[in-house]
Amino acid sequence: LWAMKAGHLLWALLLMHSLWSLPTDGAIRNYYLGIQDMQWNYAPKGRNVITNQTLNNDT
């Protein structure tokens, strides 16, 4: 550092200052979910349509 000229040191400090991240205010986000508990018919046809078996046989 002793061999650096004052101008080089000043430019290096200015460059480092511009690259330094500045603190910013955080954003507060509120999310509201409308969750409802309901019955859902997973197999409306009463059978597994992939294996073509009734739900009693499907394990």
Secondary structure, DSSP 8 states (H G I E B T S, - for coil): -TTS-HHHHHHHHHHHHHHS---------------------S-TTSEETTTTEETTT--
